[in-house]
């Protein structure tokens, strides 16, 4: 499953070296890429630098490894370990650290702040998404999000500050205040919410209770989910295992509970037993993603009459071309694109890789019926850490056949082991081993791998830092 990615990376490095010795084409097509996430980078890394003049536009000068973002909030890894400068990853492309403000689709121009205007022949929109509050009062003001590297750093600092405040409140005899401050409420029972509860439970059990003995008995983690189960898209009925495991760790799991309003120190929940109020010290909102303002404005500019009728993002066709635009000029990948695939890093990565490969092969997207084959998503599996060195992993055995193994023998070998099932689900310590080894292998650079491995070893030997200033920053 991972062999092909390594071969692609090797091929990219060879192409980068050959580019410096190749004759430059003075009429290279201009490609502008908006964004610096999974889809953008996998696209740019597949392009032929001798054929395209590429400019990457993003306010964020680094790529960050989203699967390990949750671990940075508790100190398992430092923010600096999971980021990589954009310029190091795409040395054959130009990079501008600016915000894209508008796009002139008619004249093929991109307008950015600081007075920057760029012409393009092809435009890739890969700006991702932002947290979705669903219009619930108070979420924007009082909730804390976990989508960007800055969110992780701010959340960690605030959690540690709250713990210090609770310790002081306890010393002052304000027990009720300490209890409220130490109730961490997490809204969203998907992979991010479950992983955060697992990581936070480990942090409390292994480090905080030892360092704060006076308030050790008052730590509480509450997970709120509107659906009747956790990780329902990942595990189906096996989500009960995750719920039981988190409950065993001390997490209070509230299912079929919808947030009605968030106030400064209280959240209102609608449950099957009625409406209840719950005090909290910090509320983490990981309940879904929605369109960024730029994406919404671009959808409105194209218009519903031209096919942009979805409220989740830019509708694209089977070749990832944005509907309602001239064929072959504007494409979209990742969370900002609505393609019928889930908004995950895995999807964005494969979409960008597919599109870059088609550009490299010279497929003509400028016609209504393009030469390129449609994008086909190969689900390689989904996994989550659930605390106490246990994980939940869903693996597609066929992915080995689709991405790196092709013989009929391999197919029957898998079936002899796992039977006629579409997904192999691994729970417990084995799931944790798969989760950790998979995400470690997918890190972008040797520097990232070394840094993450060092952080894991440090955590195992000495525990997590209990100071917000004890880890490196995420600025480059």
C-alpha positions in Angstrom: 0.0 0.0 0.0 2.9 2.4 0.8 5.4 1.1 -1.7 4.0 3.1 -4.6 4.1 6.3 -2.6 7.8 5.8 -1.9 8.5 5.1 -5.6 6.6 8.3 -6.5 8.7 10.3 -4.0 11.9 8.9 -5.5 10.7 9.7 -9.0 9.9 13.3 -7.8 13.5 13.7 -6.5 15.0 12.4 -9.8 12.7 14.8 -11.8 13.8 17.7 -9.5 17.5 17.0 -10.3 16.9 16.6 -14.0 15.0 19.8 -14.1 18.1 21.8 -13.4 19.8 20.3 -16.4 16.8 20.4 -18.8 16.2 23.0 -21.4 13.6 25.4 -20.0 10.5 25.9 -22.2 9.8 29.7 -22.4 6.0 29.1 -23.0 5.3 26.9 -20.1 1.7 26.8 -18.9 1.0 28.9 -15.8 -0.5 26.9 -13.0 -1.7 28.7 -9.8 -2.4 26.6 -6.7 -4.5 28.0 -3.9 -3.6 26.2 -0.6 -0.8 24.3 1.0 -2.5 21.2 2.3 -2.6 17.5 1.3 -4.3 18.1 -2.1 -2.1 21.0 -3.1 1.2 19.4 -2.3 0.5 16.0 -3.8 -0.6 17.8 -7.0 2.5 20.0 -7.3 4.9 17.2 -6.5 3.5 15.2 -9.5 3.9 18.1 -12.0 6.6 18.2 -14.6 8.6 21.4 -13.7 9.9 21.7 -17.3 6.3 21.9 -18.6 4.6 24.1 -16.0 5.3 27.4 -14.3 3.7 26.7 -10.9 2.9 29.3 -8.2 1.5 28.2 -4.8 -0.5 30.8 -2.9 -1.2 30.4 0.8 -1.1 32.4 4.0 0.4 29.4 5.7 4.1 28.8 4.7 4.2 25.3 5.9 2.5 21.9 5.4 1.4 20.3 8.7 0.7 16.7 9.2 -3.0 16.6 10.3 -3.1 13.0 11.7 -0.8 13.9 14.5 -2.4 17.3 15.3 -4.3 16.0 18.3 -1.1 14.7 19.9 0.4 18.2 19.8 -2.4 19.4 22.2 -1.2 17.2 25.0 2.5 17.3 24.3 3.0 13.8 22.8 4.5 15.5 19.8 5.7 19.1 19.5 4.1 21.4 16.8 7.4 21.8 15.1 7.8 18.1 14.6 4.7 17.8 12.4 5.3 20.8 10.0 7.4 21.1 6.9 8.2 24.3 5.0 6.4 24.6 1.7 9.5 25.8 -0.1 11.3 22.6 1.0 8.5 20.4 -0.4 8.0 22.1 -3.7 11.4 23.6 -4.6 10.5 23.9 -8.3 7.4 26.0 -7.6 7.1 29.6 -6.7 5.5 30.3 -3.3 3.8 33.4 -2.2 2.6 33.9 1.4 -0.5 35.9 0.7 -4.3 35.5 0.9 -6.2 35.0 -2.3 -9.0 37.6 -2.2 -10.8 37.0 -5.6 -10.6 35.2 -8.9 -11.5 36.7 -12.3 -12.7 33.6 -14.1 -13.3 35.4 -17.4 -9.8 36.8 -17.7 -8.1 34.1 -15.7 -6.6 36.2 -13.0 -6.1 35.7 -9.3 -6.1 38.7 -7.0 -4.3 38.5 -3.6 -3.6 40.9 -0.8 -0.5 43.1 -0.9 -1.4 44.1 -4.4 -0.4 40.8 -6.0 -2.1 39.7 -9.2 -1.4 36.4 -11.0 -2.4 35.2 -14.4 -3.1 31.5 -14.9 -3.8 28.9 -17.5 -5.0 26.4 -14.9 -6.2 27.1 -11.4 -6.3 24.6 -8.6 -8.5 25.5 -5.6 -7.3 23.5 -2.6 -8.1 25.8 0.3 -9.6 23.2 2.6 -12.4 23.9 5.0 -13.1 25.5 8.3 -15.0 24.3 11.4 -18.7 24.1 11.0 -20.7 25.5 13.9 -24.1 24.8 12.2 -25.3 28.3 13.4 -25.5 27.2 17.0 -25.4 30.2 19.3 -22.2 30.7 21.2 -20.0 28.1 19.5 -17.9 30.7 17.6 -17.4 32.8 20.7 -16.9 30.2 23.5 -15.9 27.0 21.6 -12.3 26.0 20.9 -11.6 24.4 17.5 -9.0 21.8 16.5 -8.4 22.2 12.7 -5.2 24.1 12.3 -1.7 24.0 14.0 -2.5 27.3 15.6 -5.7 25.8 17.2 -3.6 23.0 18.7 -1.1 25.3 20.3 -3.8 27.7 21.6 -5.8 24.8 23.0 -2.8 23.3 24.8 -2.0 26.7 26.4 -5.5 27.3 27.5 -5.9 23.8 29.0 -2.7 24.2 31.0 -3.8 27.7 32.2 -7.2 26.3 33.3 -5.5 23.5 35.2 -3.3 26.1 37.1 -6.4 28.2 37.8 -8.2 25.1 39.2 -5.3 24.3 41.4 -5.4 27.9 42.8 -9.2 27.7 43.2 -8.8 24.5 45.2 -6.2 26.1 47.4 -8.5 29.0 48.0 -11.3 26.6 49.1 -13.4 27.1 45.9 -14.1 23.4 45.2 -17.1 24.0 42.9 -15.1 26.3 40.7 -12.2 23.8 40.5 -14.7 21.1 39.5 -16.2 23.3 36.7 -12.8 24.3 35.4 -11.6 20.7 35.2 -14.6 19.4 33.1 -13.3 19.2 29.6 -16.2 18.9 27.1 -15.6 17.6 23.6 -18.3 17.9 21.0 -18.1 15.5 18.1 -17.7 11.7 18.1 -15.7 11.3 14.9 -12.0 10.4 14.8 -10.8 13.8 16.0 -13.1 13.9 19.0 -12.4 10.3 20.0 -8.6 10.7 19.6 -8.7 13.9 21.6 -10.5 12.2 24.5 -8.1 9.3 24.3 -5.0 11.6 24.3 -6.5 13.8 27.1 -7.3 10.8 29.3 -3.7 9.6 28.9 -2.4 13.0 29.8 -4.5 13.2 32.9 -3.8 9.7 34.1 -0.1 9.6 33.3 1.0 13.1 34.0 -1.5 15.6 35.4 -2.7 13.6 38.4 0.8 13.1 39.5 1.8 16.7 39.2 -1.5 18.1 40.6 -2.4 15.7 43.5 -4.8 18.2 45.2 -7.1 18.3 42.2 -6.4 14.8 40.9 -9.9 13.5 41.6 -11.7 16.4 39.9 -10.5 15.9 36.3 -13.5 15.0 34.0 -13.7 14.5 30.2 -17.1 14.5 28.6 -17.7 13.5 25.0 -20.9 14.7 23.3 -22.2 13.1 20.1 -25.5 13.8 18.3 -25.6 10.3 16.7 -26.4 7.1 18.6 -22.8 5.8 18.3 -19.1 6.8 18.0 -17.0 6.4 14.9 -20.1 5.2 13.1 -18.7 5.7 9.6 -15.5 3.9 10.6 -16.6 1.0 12.7 -20.4 0.7 12.4 -21.7 -1.5 15.2 -18.1 -2.1 16.5 -18.2 1.5 17.7 -19.6 0.1 21.0 -16.1 -1.2 21.7 -14.8 2.4 21.5 -17.5 3.7 23.7 -16.9 1.0 26.4 -13.2 1.6 26.2 -13.5 5.4 26.7 -15.9 4.9 29.5 -13.4 2.5 31.2 -10.8 5.3 30.9 -13.2 7.6 32.8 -14.7 9.5 29.8 -18.4 10.3 30.2 -20.0 9.6 26.8 -23.3 11.3 26.0 -24.9 9.9 22.8 -28.0 11.3 21.0 -27.2 14.6 22.6 -27.4 17.8 20.5 -25.9 21.1 21.5 -28.5 23.9 21.6 -26.4 26.8 22.9 -23.0 27.4 24.3 -22.6 30.0 27.0 -19.4 31.3 28.7 -19.3 28.6 31.4 -22.2 26.4 30.5 -23.4 24.3 27.5 -27.1 23.4 26.9 -27.8 19.9 25.6 -30.9 18.4 24.1 -31.1 14.8 25.0 -33.8 12.1 25.0 -34.5 13.0 28.6 -35.0 16.7 27.9 -32.8 19.7 27.9 -29.9 19.8 30.4 -27.2 22.3 31.3 -23.6 21.3 31.8 -20.8 23.4 33.3 -17.4 23.3 31.6 -14.0 24.7 31.9 -13.2 24.4 28.2 -15.3 23.2 25.3 -13.6 21.7 22.2 -15.7 21.7 19.0 -14.8 19.0 16.5 -18.3 18.4 15.1 -17.7 18.9 11.4 -16.3 21.2 8.7 -17.9 23.8 6.4 -17.0 26.2 3.5 -14.4 28.9 3.9 -15.6 32.4 2.9 -13.4 32.3 -0.2 -15.0 29.1 -1.4 -18.5 30.4 -0.7 -17.8 33.5 -2.6 -16.4 31.5 -5.6 -19.5 29.3 -5.6 -21.8 32.4 -5.7 -19.7 33.9 -8.5 -20.1 30.8 -10.6 -23.8 30.7 -9.7 -26.5 28.1 -9.1 -27.6 28.4 -12.7 -24.2 27.1 -13.7 -24.3 24.1 -11.4 -22.9 25.3 -8.1 -25.9 24.3 -6.0 -24.2 22.6 -3.0 -23.7 24.3 0.3 -20.7 22.2 1.3 -18.2 23.4 -1.3 -17.4 23.5 -5.0 -19.1 20.9 -7.1 -16.7 19.1 -9.4 -17.1 16.5 -12.1 -15.6 13.1 -12.3 -12.3 14.6 -13.5 -12.3 17.2 -10.6 -13.1 20.1 -12.9 -15.2 22.8 -11.2 -18.7 22.7 -12.6 -19.8 25.9 -14.3 -16.3 27.0 -15.4 -14.7 26.7 -18.8 -13.4 23.1 -19.3 -9.8 22.6 -18.1 -9.3 25.9 -16.5 -10.4 25.5 -12.8 -10.1 22.4 -10.7 -10.8 21.7 -7.0 -9.6 19.0 -4.6 -9.8 18.2 -0.9 -12.3 19.5 1.7 -13.4 22.5 -0.5 -14.5 20.2 -3.3 -17.8 18.2 -3.4 -17.0 15.0 -5.2 -19.0 12.4 -3.4 -16.0 11.4 -1.3 -15.5 12.1 2.5 -13.5 15.2 3.5 -10.4 13.4 4.6 -6.6 13.9 4.1 -6.5 10.5 2.2 -9.1 11.7 -0.3 -7.3 15.1 -0.9 -4.0 13.4 -1.3 -5.2 10.9 -3.9 -7.1 13.7 -5.8 -4.1 15.9 -6.0 -1.9 13.0 -7.0 -4.3 11.9 -9.8 -4.7 15.5 -11.1 -0.9 16.0 -11.1 -0.4 12.8 -13.0 -2.9 13.6 -15.6 -1.3 17.0 -16.1 2.1 15.3 -16.4 0.8 12.9 -19.0 -0.6 15.8 -21.1 -4.2 14.9 -20.9 -6.4 17.4 -22.5 -8.9 18.9 -20.0 -9.9 21.7 -22.3 -12.6 19.7 -24.0 -16.0 18.7 -22.7 -15.1 15.0 -23.0 -11.6 14.9 -21.6 -9.0 12.2 -22.6 -8.2 11.6 -18.9 -9.9 8.7 -17.1 -12.1 9.8 -14.2 -10.7 10.0 -10.7 -11.1 6.8 -8.8 -10.7 6.8 -5.0 -9.0 3.8 -3.4 -9.9 3.7 0.3 -6.8 2.4 2.1 -8.4 2.4 5.5 -9.2 4.6 8.5 -7.9 4.6 12.0 -8.0 6.4 15.3 -6.2 6.3 18.6 -8.6 5.7 21.5 -6.3 6.0 24.5 -4.3 3.8 26.8 -2.1 2.5 23.9 -5.2 1.2 22.0 -6.5 2.0 18.6 -9.3 1.3 16.2 -8.3 0.6 12.6 -10.4 -0.2 9.5 -8.2 -1.5 6.7 -9.2 -2.4 3.2 -7.2 -5.6 2.2 -8.0 -4.9 -1.4 -6.0 -1.7 -1.2 -2.8 -3.8 -1.2 -4.0 -5.2 -4.5 -5.2 -2.0 -6.0 -2.2 0.2 -5.0 0.8 -2.1 -4.8 0.0 -5.8 -5.3 -1.6 -7.2 -8.5 -1.4 -11.0 -8.5 -4.4 -13.2 -8.1 -2.4 -15.2 -5.6 -2.2 -12.1 -3.4 -6.0 -11.7 -3.6 -6.7 -15.3 -2.5 -4.0 -15.0 0.2 -5.8 -12.1 1.8 -9.2 -13.9 1.5 -7.7 -17.0 3.1 -6.7 -14.9 6.1 -9.7 -12.6 6.4 -12.5 -14.2 4.5 -14.9 -12.5 2.1 -15.1 -9.2 3.9 -14.7 -5.7 2.5 -13.0 -4.2 5.5 -10.7 -5.7 8.1 -11.3 -4.1 11.6 -8.5 -4.3 14.1 -9.1 -3.1 17.7 -7.0 -2.7 20.8 -3.1 -2.7 21.0 -2.9 -4.1 17.5 -5.0 -1.2 16.2 -2.7 1.2 18.0 0.4 -0.4 16.4 -1.2 -0.1 13.0 -2.2 3.5 13.7 1.2 4.6 14.8 3.3 2.7 12.2 1.0 3.9 9.3 1.1 7.5 10.2 4.8 7.4 11.0 5.5 6.0 7.5 3.4 8.7 5.9 5.4 11.6 7.3 6.7 13.8 4.6 10.4 14.1 5.4 13.3 12.4 7.3 13.4 15.5 9.6 9.7 15.0 10.5 10.3 11.3 11.2 13.3 11.9 13.4 11.4 14.7 15.3 8.3 12.6 15.8 10.2 9.6 16.9 12.3 11.7 19.4 9.1 13.1 20.8 7.5 9.7 21.2 10.6 8.4 23.0 10.7 11.5 25.2 7.1 11.0 26.1 7.6 7.4 26.9 10.6 8.0 29.1 9.9 11.3 30.8 6.2 12.0 30.3 4.5 15.0 28.5 5.6 18.6 29.1 3.2 20.3 31.5 4.1 23.8 30.4 2.8 25.5 27.3 6.3 27.0 26.7 8.1 23.7 27.0 7.8 22.8 23.3 8.9 24.5 20.1 6.7 26.8 18.1 5.2 26.1 14.7 6.6 29.2 13.0 9.3 28.8 10.3 
